[in-house]
Amino acid sequence: MRRERVPIVVVVPAAIGAAFFILPLVGLVVRSPWRDAVTALTAPETIEALKLSLVASLSATGIGLILGVPLAWVYARVEFPGRDLLRALTTLPMVLPPVVGGIALLLAFGRRGLFGSWLDTTFGITLPFTTAGVVMAETFVAMPFLILTVEAGLRSMDRRYEEAARALGASRWRVFTRVTLPLIGPSLFAGAVLCWARALGEFGATITFAGNFPGVTQTMPLAVYLLLETNQEASFILSLVLLLISLLFLVVLRHRWLGSA
């Protein structure tokens, strides 16, 4: 097969665009103090922050799947007054400054917040400045990525398979689990990966709503920010760890589920 010649007017801006993303990563790799890597990575506070980041980001992704997939299905399949407005409101955290999102969470679910005071007095549940608050903040900013991706998959799928399954007597739940979910599998996986990656790197909403307490709410991005002011070399190493984790997860699992195309 003859390879198509790429016009120079496409190659040049494409190369500049790629370099725009690659050069900062190269700088991080080159300037990181590798000789101190073992010390930085084996520090108890680093291990705690990494463990909390993984637990919180995976929990946020799980909650996103449980709540976001049904919401995406409603947006894709159900027409009702105000649907566009509701979609805009539920995907607003994608473009909302994370700190503003944290303030909004604090005003809604803080101990004196709109709903937080009721949770505190009725059930004794306090969300701000807790590990649950970290998960909540990460879910708030990350779930919209999953919702939009899954909704796009639902809109683009061939619904004739669902109709055929229904005609053969399958229940709605069976059609959804045996037909719909497998058909939107790539979109579902892509949305989950985007949700997880966004949750893993969340900073603004987390520090505003949950604080920065080691072992309780201090995730890796927060630990990097703290070290940047006290120990820059260690912050470079932790940044590199986050980079490698995200890159490995995205590359390996994308190849496994979406193929190499």
N, C-alpha and C positions, 0 to 999 in steps of 0.2 A: 504494500500500500504506500502510495507516494505521500510524503510528509508535506503538509501545507506550509508555504513560506509565510512567516509572520511579518507583517509590515513593521517598519522601524518606528512608525508613530504609535504603535501599540507596545513594542518591546521596551522602549525607553521609559515611558511612564509606569509600565508594569514593573520594570526593574527598580525604579525609584520607590514605588509603593512597597515592594518586597523589602528593600533595604531599610525603609522607614521602620518596619517591624523587627527586622533581624538585627540591625546594628545595636540597639539597646540591649538585646539579649546577649549578643557577643560581648558587649562591654561588661555585663554582669558576670559572665563566665570568666573573662580574662582578668578582671580586677578583683575577683574574689580571692581572699587569702587562704589558699588550699592547705597551707601548713597548719592552720588553726581549725580546720574543718572538723576533725574528730572531737576536739575539745568543745567546740560550739554545739555540735550535734548531740553529744552525750550529756550535756548539762541538764539537770533535772527540770528546770523551767522550760527548756526547749522541748523535752519529751512530753511534758504536760500540755504545752501549747499545741503541739502537733496532734496528740491524742484527742484533745478537745476539738480541734479543727475538723478532724476526720469524723468524729462522732456527730458533731453538730451539723456539718455539711451533708452527711449521709442521712441524718434524721430529717433535715429540711427537704432533701430530695424525696424521701419517703412520704412525707406529708404532702409535698407537691404532687406526687403521683396520686395519692388518695383523694385529694381535693381538686387538683387541677385538671385531671382527665375528665371527670364528670362535668366540670365547668366548661371545658373546651367542647365537649359533646353538645352541651346546651347551646353554646354560641354558634356551633356549626349546623345544628339540626333544628333548633326551635326558634321560631319567629315570635317576638312579643314586643310590645311598646317599650321603648327605652333600652333595647338590647345594645345598640351602639354606644350609648352613654355608659351602660354598665361595663361593657368591654373596655372602654377607655379608662374608667375608674380602676378596674382590676389589673390593668396593664400599666397604669401610670408609674408605679415604682421603677419601671425600666428606664425612664427618663428623669425621674425625680431625684434631686440631689440626695444621696444616702443619709446625710445628717438630717435633712428635713423629714425623711421617712422615720428616722429614729425619734425625732421630736414628736411626730404624729403618733407613733406607738406609745410614747411616754404619756401624752395627753389623753390617750384612749385607755391604756392599760396600766398606767402608773398607779401607785397606791391612792392618789387623789384624782386619778383620771376618770373619764366618763364612765367606763365599765370596770376599771381596775379597783375602784373603791368598793363596788358591789361584790366583786370576787373576793376581796380581802375580808370584808365584814361578814359575808354569807358563808364562804367556804374556807376562808383563811389562806387563800391562794395569792401569792405575791410573785409577779413575773419579772419586774425590772431588777437588774443587777443579780440575776441568777443564770444558771446554765440553760434553763428553759427559756429565759429571755433571749439568750444567744440564738437558740434554735428558731425562736419566733421572729427575730430580726432578720435572720438569714432566709427564712421562708418568705417573708414579706417582700424582699428585694429579688429573690431568685425564681419564685414560682411563676411570674408572668412569662418568663422565657419558655417554660414548659407549656403553658397554656397556648401561646401563640403558635408554637411549633406543632403541637398536637392538633389544634384547630385547623391549621393548614393541611395536615395529613388527612383529616376527616373530610375536608372539603374537596380534596383532589382524588380521593379513592372512588372506585367504581361501585356504586351502591347496588348494582344488579345482583351481586353475590349475596348481599344481605336479603334482598327481596326474594331470591331463590330459596334461601334457607328458611325464611318465614313461610313461603308457599309450601315447603315440605313439612311444616308443622313445628319447626323449632321455636322455642320461647324467645322472648326479647333478650333475656339474660344469656341464653345459650348462643344466640346470634352474636351478641356483643363480645362474649368471651372466646368463642370458637371461630368467628368470622372477622368481626371488626378489628379486634385487637391485633390478630396476626397480620392483617392487611396494612395496618398503620404502624407495624412494629418498628420500621426504620425511623419514622417521625417520632414515635414514642421514645425510642432510645436516644435520638438526637436531642429531644427536649429534656430528657433526664440528665444527659451529659452537660448541656448548657446550664441547667438548673444547679447541678452539683458544682460546676466550675465557678459559677457566680457566687454560690454560697461559700465556697472555700476561700474566695478572695474578698469576701465582704468585710468592710472596715467601718464606714461612717455610721450606719444605723446600729451596728453592734456596740460601738463604744459609747454612743449616745443613750441607747436604751438599756444596755446590759453592763456598761462600765468596762474596766480593765483590771480585773482581779485575778492574779495568778492562780491557776488550778481550778478556777470557778468560771470565769468569763473571758480570760485572756487567750484568744485564738492566735494562730501564727501571724496573721497580718498585724494584729495589735502588738505582739511581741517584737515584730520587725520594727514597727514605729517607735516603740520604747527604746530598743537598742540603737536605733539610728541617732538618738540624742546622747547615748552614753557609751556605746561600743559599736562604731560603724562597721568594723570588719566582721563582727559577729552577725550584724544585720544583713550584710551581703551574703553570708553563708545561708542564713535562713531564707532569704529571698530566692536563692538558688534552689533550695530544697523545694519550695513551693512551685517554682518553675518546672523542675524535673518531675514532680508528682503530677502536675497538670498535663505536661507534655506526654508523659508515659501513658497516662489514662486515656487521653484523647486519641493518640496515635494507635495504640494497641487495640483498644476497644472499637475504634472506628473501623479498623481493618477487619476486625472479627465480625462486626454486625452490618456495616455499610459497604464493605468491600474496599478495594484499593482504587476504584475509579474516582 
